[in-house]
Amino acid sequence: MIQQRDHAGGETSGRLCANKIILLCAMVAFNLLRGLGQEVIKRAGLAPQKINIPRWRIKTVLKNIVYCAVRLVRHAGRIELHFGKRCRWFEVIQDIAHSFA
């Protein structure tokens, strides 16, 4: 483990702990999004666009999914995502959600 030392003398700065936490959160978010992208590619038949699996990159799939506008609604002790009426990727996202539920 790399530790940062102060200029005056031997004590370790606590800033690396915060950086480590931020890095871990970013890694978790990246891996979750990558897993979501893999699940979308598995469901290429439901996609509103033709997905040539060798040609589509995870970045392209994630861009299409992340750009879907949703509204987070809390009602009666439940949390739901409300999609727009014209969300092209709704069927794919719904199928993935049902497979994990």
PEZI-V335465 format. One record per run of one state. SS is the DSSP state (H for helix, E for strand, C for the rest). FROM is the first residue (numbers start at 1). TO is the last residue. Records with the same first field share a line. If there is no record, write none. Layout:
SS = FROM-TO ; FROM-TO
This chain:
C = 1-4 ; 6-11 ; 13-14 ; 43-43 ; 47-57 ; 67-69 ; 76-77 ; 84-89 ; 101-101
E = 5-5 ; 12-12 ; 70-75 ; 78-83
H = 15-42 ; 44-46 ; 58-66 ; 90-100
